[in-house]
Amino acid sequence: MKARVHVSLKTGVLDPQGKAIGNALASLGFTGVGEVRQGKLIEIELAEADRTAARAKVEAMCKELLANPVIENYAIELE
């Protein structure tokens, strides 16, 4: 089973990388671009066949390592 974890900063947390991307897009002539927020995508191959157990395992990974729950949100997709 494959898991995808999307991690992004919570609303209200400053995002200097997103700001830099937005500024770079503007300097390249892209207009009409509002706020830019960046995040990360983590793909994990799991040997787990049971979806419930796989989700629980990835949830634990997120809480312990993959995301900082104080400043980040995460979403899990399973295939």
N, C-alpha and C positions, 0 to 999 in steps of 0.2 A: 504494500500500500504506500502511496506517496502522500505526504503532507506538505502543504504550503502555508507558511506563516507570514502574514503581512504585518509589519511593525511600523507604527507612525507615532509622531509626537502628539501628545494631547493638545487640545485647543487651549490657547493661552500660553503655551510653552514656547519661548523664542526658538526660531529655527534659522540659524545663521546660514546654513547650507542652502536652504530654500530661498532665502533672501539673495544669496550670491547667484543662484541659478536664475532667479527672476531678473536681476540686474544684467546678467550676461545675455539673456534673451532680449531684453530691451536694447542693449548695445548692438545686438545683431539685427535690429530693425523689426523685431516681432512686436506688434502693437496689440492692445486690447487684452494683455495678459494681466490678470489680477494677482492676488497672493499666490505664491508658490510654496508648497510644503513638500519636503522629501521624506522618504522612508526607506525601508529595506524589505526585501523578499528573501525568505529562507526556505529552501526545498529540502525535505528530509525523506529518505527512503526508509520505510519501516517493515520489519518482518511480520509485524502484527497483522492478523487477518480480521480480527473483530473490530468493527468501527468504534464501538464504545470504548474499548480498551485502548485503541490507538489514539482517540481523542484525549482520553485521560492522560496518556503518556506524554503527548505533545503539550497539553495544558501544563503539566508539571515541568516540562522543559522550558516553557515560556516563563513560568514563575521563578524558576531557579537560575536561568541563564540568558535566554534569548531576548527578553524584554525587561525593561525597568518599569514595573507597574506604577511607580510614583509619577513618572513623566511620560510614559508611553502606553498606547493602546495596541492590542494585537487582535488579529482575526485568523482563524484556522480554517483551512479548506482540506478536505480529504478526498482522494481519488482511489 
